Amino acid sequence: MRGYASILIKVLVTLYLSGLCVSQDFDFFYFVQQWPGSYCDTSKSCCYPTSGKPAADFGIHGLWPNYNDGTYPSNCDPNSPFNPREISDLTSSMRKNWPTLACPSGSGVDFWTHEWEKHGTCSESNLDQHGYFQAGLNLKQQLNLLQALTSAGIQPNGQSYSLSSIKDAIKEATGYTPWIECNTDTSGNSQLYQVYLCVDTSGSNLIECPVFPKGRKCGSEIEFPSF
């Protein structure tokens, strides 16, 4: 009887540990970039980082593991807190390309902590902390969204453009279909806020999105505000 109990305990522990591993599996990443002008001109407003106003360019919001059914894992490893020392060689590039616009003003550490602990820890089966943030920076360098749009005559000047033309310009430049998220300015106008592209589980290669988010959709015409 004692032997049977011992075996049962071992089986249960194995199943528990297997469940932990499965909880960190995922199918693809959303790589999300946001337009700072559309973050700052909402009723919530924004605060510039302590390093100063970011450039008038899309900034990284996050690299988010997702499942093909549209759900996503989060906060997968409480034993893996964000450690700024792990990305000390990336900090300068992070401040430029992954800046925080949340109030009060900050260095970016709180923002990066949130992104790693909520999303990054769910990709630990493939990427450690340094690899996770490096992957985001590499993708940003690979995907120049502002250039893709301006080359198509779509300028951040407060004018309205068709949603289809924005999608077409990004697909022409990247080879893949984006998902566009809008928000509203203080006057209630719909505007270009975030661009989602999908990436394989290595964090390196763009793929067609298996599923698009269910978040805030856009009208057929949206503004591209200045910053």
C-alpha positions as a LaTeX table, in Angstrom:
\begin{tabular}{lrrr}
\hline
Residue & $x$ (\AA) & $y$ (\AA) & $z$ (\AA) \\
\hline
Met1 & 0.00 & 0.00 & 0.00 \\
Arg2 & 2.84 & 2.34 & 0.90 \\
Gly3 & 4.53 & 1.58 & $-2.43$ \\
Tyr4 & 1.31 & 2.32 & $-4.29$ \\
Ala5 & 0.97 & 5.68 & $-2.53$ \\
Ser6 & 4.56 & 6.56 & $-3.40$ \\
Ile7 & 3.97 & 5.79 & $-7.06$ \\
Leu8 & 0.74 & 7.80 & $-7.06$ \\
Ile9 & 2.51 & 10.81 & $-5.58$ \\
Lys10 & 5.24 & 10.60 & $-8.22$ \\
Val11 & 2.63 & 10.44 & $-10.99$ \\
Leu12 & 0.78 & 13.45 & $-9.62$ \\
Val13 & 3.99 & 15.47 & $-9.31$ \\
Thr14 & 4.94 & 14.58 & $-12.87$ \\
Leu15 & 1.53 & 15.63 & $-14.15$ \\
Tyr16 & 1.75 & 18.89 & $-12.20$ \\
Leu17 & 5.18 & 19.72 & $-13.59$ \\
Ser18 & 4.02 & 18.77 & $-17.08$ \\
Gly19 & 1.11 & 21.16 & $-16.66$ \\
Leu20 & 3.50 & 23.96 & $-15.77$ \\
Cys21 & 5.51 & 23.31 & $-18.93$ \\
Val22 & 2.40 & 23.19 & $-21.10$ \\
Ser23 & 1.19 & 26.48 & $-19.65$ \\
Gln24 & 4.24 & 28.16 & $-21.17$ \\
Asp25 & 3.71 & 26.73 & $-24.66$ \\
Phe26 & 2.28 & 29.08 & $-27.28$ \\
Asp27 & 1.63 & 29.18 & $-31.02$ \\
Phe28 & 2.87 & 32.56 & $-32.21$ \\
Phe29 & 3.67 & 36.12 & $-31.13$ \\
Tyr30 & 1.87 & 39.36 & $-31.81$ \\
Phe31 & 4.50 & 42.03 & $-32.38$ \\
Val32 & 2.76 & 45.30 & $-31.55$ \\
Gln33 & 3.96 & 48.80 & $-32.36$ \\
Gln34 & 2.12 & 51.97 & $-31.36$ \\
Trp35 & 2.03 & 55.48 & $-32.78$ \\
Pro36 & 2.93 & 57.91 & $-29.95$ \\
Gly37 & 0.76 & 60.71 & $-31.31$ \\
Ser38 & $-2.32$ & 58.53 & $-30.90$ \\
Tyr39 & $-1.39$ & 57.64 & $-27.33$ \\
Cys40 & $-0.75$ & 61.24 & $-26.29$ \\
Asp41 & $-3.77$ & 63.04 & $-27.78$ \\
Thr42 & $-6.39$ & 61.00 & $-25.95$ \\
Ser43 & $-8.25$ & 62.19 & $-22.86$ \\
Lys44 & $-5.85$ & 60.10 & $-20.79$ \\
Ser45 & $-2.88$ & 61.98 & $-22.29$ \\
Cys46 & 0.74 & 60.87 & $-21.85$ \\
Cys47 & 3.99 & 61.71 & $-20.10$ \\
Tyr48 & 7.32 & 61.70 & $-21.88$ \\
Pro49 & 10.07 & 59.43 & $-20.55$ \\
Thr50 & 12.67 & 60.89 & $-18.23$ \\
Ser51 & 15.09 & 60.63 & $-21.16$ \\
Gly52 & 12.98 & 63.11 & $-23.14$ \\
Lys53 & 10.36 & 63.15 & $-25.87$ \\
Pro54 & 10.60 & 60.07 & $-28.09$ \\
Ala55 & 11.19 & 60.41 & $-31.81$ \\
Ala56 & 8.17 & 60.79 & $-34.09$ \\
Asp57 & 8.21 & 57.10 & $-34.93$ \\
Phe58 & 6.33 & 53.95 & $-34.05$ \\
Gly59 & 7.52 & 52.49 & $-30.76$ \\
Ile60 & 7.36 & 48.93 & $-29.53$ \\
His61 & 4.45 & 48.10 & $-27.24$ \\
Gly62 & 5.15 & 44.43 & $-26.86$ \\
Leu63 & 5.93 & 40.96 & $-28.12$ \\
Trp64 & 3.00 & 38.87 & $-26.91$ \\
Pro65 & 2.70 & 35.05 & $-26.99$ \\
Asn66 & $-0.69$ & 33.88 & $-28.24$ \\
Tyr67 & $-2.62$ & 30.74 & $-29.05$ \\
Asn68 & $-4.23$ & 29.95 & $-32.40$ \\
Asp69 & $-7.69$ & 30.02 & $-30.79$ \\
Gly70 & $-7.31$ & 33.72 & $-29.93$ \\
Thr71 & $-6.53$ & 33.26 & $-26.23$ \\
Tyr72 & $-3.16$ & 33.93 & $-24.66$ \\
Pro73 & $-1.07$ & 32.90 & $-21.65$ \\
Ser74 & 0.05 & 35.49 & $-19.10$ \\
Asn75 & 2.21 & 35.77 & $-15.98$ \\
Cys76 & 3.65 & 32.33 & $-16.56$ \\
Asp77 & 6.64 & 32.35 & $-14.21$ \\
Pro78 & 6.51 & 34.29 & $-10.92$ \\
Asn79 & 10.00 & 32.97 & $-10.20$ \\
Ser80 & 11.48 & 34.93 & $-13.12$ \\
Pro81 & 11.21 & 38.63 & $-12.22$ \\
Phe82 & 12.50 & 41.33 & $-14.55$ \\
Asn83 & 16.19 & 42.04 & $-13.96$ \\
Pro84 & 17.53 & 45.26 & $-15.59$ \\
Arg85 & 21.06 & 43.87 & $-15.41$ \\
Glu86 & 20.09 & 41.15 & $-17.87$ \\
Ile87 & 19.51 & 43.76 & $-20.59$ \\
Ser88 & 22.09 & 46.39 & $-19.61$ \\
Asp89 & 23.62 & 46.25 & $-23.09$ \\
Leu90 & 20.19 & 46.89 & $-24.65$ \\
Thr91 & 19.06 & 49.77 & $-22.42$ \\
Ser92 & 20.05 & 52.56 & $-24.78$ \\
Ser93 & 18.22 & 50.96 & $-27.70$ \\
Met94 & 15.26 & 50.12 & $-25.47$ \\
Arg95 & 14.86 & 53.77 & $-24.44$ \\
Lys96 & 14.79 & 54.76 & $-28.10$ \\
Asn97 & 12.68 & 51.97 & $-29.57$ \\
Trp98 & 10.60 & 50.69 & $-26.61$ \\
Pro99 & 9.82 & 53.93 & $-24.73$ \\
Thr100 & 7.19 & 54.40 & $-22.07$ \\
Leu101 & 4.50 & 57.05 & $-22.46$ \\
Ala102 & 2.60 & 56.23 & $-19.26$ \\
Cys103 & 2.25 & 58.77 & $-16.46$ \\
Pro104 & 4.06 & 59.62 & $-14.32$ \\
Ser105 & 7.26 & 59.93 & $-16.34$ \\
Gly106 & 9.65 & 57.04 & $-15.95$ \\
Ser107 & 12.84 & 55.49 & $-17.26$ \\
Gly108 & 11.00 & 52.61 & $-18.94$ \\
Val109 & 11.87 & 50.02 & $-16.29$ \\
Asp110 & 8.28 & 49.74 & $-14.99$ \\
Phe111 & 6.99 & 49.28 & $-18.55$ \\
Trp112 & 9.60 & 46.65 & $-19.43$ \\
Thr113 & 8.97 & 44.88 & $-16.12$ \\
His114 & 5.28 & 44.59 & $-16.99$ \\
Glu115 & 6.00 & 43.34 & $-20.52$ \\
Trp116 & 8.47 & 40.71 & $-19.34$ \\
Glu117 & 6.50 & 39.42 & $-16.36$ \\
Lys118 & 3.09 & 39.34 & $-18.10$ \\
His119 & 4.16 & 38.29 & $-21.59$ \\
Gly120 & 7.86 & 37.46 & $-21.77$ \\
Thr121 & 7.78 & 34.80 & $-19.09$ \\
Cys122 & 5.34 & 32.87 & $-21.27$ \\
Ser123 & 7.99 & 32.53 & $-23.98$ \\
Glu124 & 10.76 & 31.24 & $-21.69$ \\
Ser125 & 10.67 & 27.86 & $-23.41$ \\
Asn126 & 12.21 & 29.65 & $-26.41$ \\
Leu127 & 13.64 & 32.97 & $-25.21$ \\
Asp128 & 15.34 & 34.07 & $-22.01$ \\
Gln129 & 14.92 & 37.65 & $-20.81$ \\
His130 & 17.75 & 39.06 & $-22.91$ \\
Gly131 & 16.65 & 37.07 & $-25.96$ \\
Tyr132 & 13.08 & 38.28 & $-25.56$ \\
Phe133 & 13.91 & 41.96 & $-25.60$ \\
Gln134 & 16.57 & 41.50 & $-28.27$ \\
Ala135 & 13.95 & 39.81 & $-30.45$ \\
Gly136 & 11.64 & 42.81 & $-30.10$ \\
Leu137 & 14.42 & 45.24 & $-31.02$ \\
Asn138 & 15.42 & 43.13 & $-34.02$ \\
Leu139 & 11.86 & 43.10 & $-35.29$ \\
Lys140 & 11.57 & 46.87 & $-34.87$ \\
Gln141 & 14.72 & 47.34 & $-36.93$ \\
Gln142 & 13.35 & 44.97 & $-39.57$ \\
Leu143 & 9.92 & 46.63 & $-39.77$ \\
Asn144 & 10.00 & 50.35 & $-40.53$ \\
Leu145 & 6.27 & 51.06 & $-40.41$ \\
Leu146 & 6.59 & 54.83 & $-40.70$ \\
Gln147 & 8.67 & 54.51 & $-43.85$ \\
Ala148 & 6.19 & 52.01 & $-45.29$ \\
Leu149 & 3.33 & 54.46 & $-44.75$ \\
Thr150 & 5.08 & 57.65 & $-45.85$ \\
Ser151 & 6.33 & 55.91 & $-49.00$ \\
Ala152 & 2.68 & 55.31 & $-49.84$ \\
Gly153 & 1.81 & 58.96 & $-49.24$ \\
Ile154 & 0.32 & 58.34 & $-45.79$ \\
Gln155 & 1.74 & 61.05 & $-43.54$ \\
Pro156 & 1.34 & 61.69 & $-39.78$ \\
Asn157 & $-0.22$ & 65.09 & $-40.41$ \\
Gly158 & $-3.68$ & 64.81 & $-38.88$ \\
Gln159 & $-5.28$ & 63.88 & $-42.18$ \\
Ser160 & $-7.63$ & 60.95 & $-42.67$ \\
Tyr161 & $-6.74$ & 57.93 & $-44.77$ \\
Ser162 & $-8.61$ & 54.81 & $-45.73$ \\
Leu163 & $-8.01$ & 51.83 & $-43.50$ \\
Ser164 & $-7.48$ & 49.69 & $-46.59$ \\
Ser165 & $-4.70$ & 51.95 & $-47.89$ \\
Ile166 & $-2.89$ & 51.73 & $-44.54$ \\
Lys167 & $-3.14$ & 47.95 & $-44.50$ \\
Asp168 & $-2.04$ & 47.72 & $-48.13$ \\
Ala169 & 1.01 & 49.93 & $-47.55$ \\
Ile170 & 2.18 & 47.82 & $-44.61$ \\
Lys171 & 1.54 & 44.55 & $-46.43$ \\
Glu172 & 3.42 & 45.83 & $-49.47$ \\
Ala173 & 6.44 & 46.67 & $-47.31$ \\
Thr174 & 6.44 & 43.62 & $-45.04$ \\
Gly175 & 4.81 & 40.92 & $-47.15$ \\
Tyr176 & 2.25 & 40.17 & $-44.43$ \\
Thr177 & $-1.23$ & 41.34 & $-43.51$ \\
Pro178 & $-1.33$ & 43.61 & $-40.44$ \\
Trp179 & $-4.14$ & 44.12 & $-37.98$ \\
Ile180 & $-4.81$ & 47.77 & $-37.17$ \\
Glu181 & $-6.11$ & 48.97 & $-33.81$ \\
Cys182 & $-7.65$ & 52.41 & $-33.44$ \\
Asn183 & $-8.40$ & 54.65 & $-30.50$ \\
Thr184 & $-10.11$ & 58.04 & $-30.31$ \\
Asp185 & $-8.68$ & 61.50 & $-29.76$ \\
Thr186 & $-10.15$ & 64.09 & $-27.41$ \\
Ser187 & $-12.66$ & 65.06 & $-30.11$ \\
Gly188 & $-13.82$ & 61.48 & $-30.56$ \\
Asn189 & $-12.15$ & 60.93 & $-33.93$ \\
Ser190 & $-10.94$ & 57.42 & $-34.77$ \\
Gln191 & $-7.20$ & 57.28 & $-35.36$ \\
Leu192 & $-4.35$ & 54.91 & $-36.14$ \\
Tyr193 & $-3.07$ & 53.63 & $-32.80$ \\
Gln194 & $-1.38$ & 50.21 & $-32.99$ \\
Val195 & $-0.16$ & 47.86 & $-35.69$ \\
Tyr196 & $-0.06$ & 44.10 & $-35.05$ \\
Leu197 & 2.05 & 41.70 & $-37.09$ \\
Cys198 & 2.53 & 38.02 & $-36.32$ \\
Val199 & 5.83 & 36.27 & $-35.64$ \\
Asp200 & 6.74 & 32.61 & $-35.23$ \\
Thr201 & 7.69 & 31.17 & $-31.84$ \\
Ser202 & 11.39 & 31.85 & $-32.40$ \\
Gly203 & 10.59 & 35.56 & $-32.27$ \\
Ser204 & 12.42 & 36.05 & $-35.56$ \\
Asn205 & 10.22 & 35.39 & $-38.59$ \\
Leu206 & 7.03 & 37.08 & $-39.69$ \\
Ile207 & 4.08 & 34.83 & $-40.47$ \\
Glu208 & 0.50 & 35.37 & $-41.56$ \\
Cys209 & $-1.61$ & 35.80 & $-38.45$ \\
Pro210 & $-3.50$ & 32.62 & $-37.51$ \\
Val211 & $-6.12$ & 34.84 & $-35.86$ \\
Phe212 & $-6.60$ & 38.57 & $-35.40$ \\
Pro213 & $-7.30$ & 40.27 & $-32.06$ \\
Lys214 & $-10.82$ & 41.12 & $-30.98$ \\
Gly215 & $-9.91$ & 44.58 & $-29.73$ \\
Arg216 & $-10.90$ & 48.04 & $-30.89$ \\
Lys217 & $-11.57$ & 48.02 & $-34.61$ \\
Cys218 & $-11.35$ & 50.96 & $-36.98$ \\
Gly219 & $-13.75$ & 52.70 & $-39.30$ \\
Ser220 & $-13.13$ & 52.81 & $-43.02$ \\
Glu221 & $-11.41$ & 56.22 & $-42.65$ \\
Ile222 & $-9.01$ & 56.98 & $-39.81$ \\
Glu223 & $-6.74$ & 59.85 & $-38.83$ \\
Phe224 & $-2.96$ & 59.68 & $-38.63$ \\
Pro225 & $-2.14$ & 62.38 & $-36.04$ \\
Ser226 & 1.09 & 64.29 & $-35.83$ \\
Phe227 & 3.49 & 63.92 & $-32.91$ \\
\hline
\end{tabular}
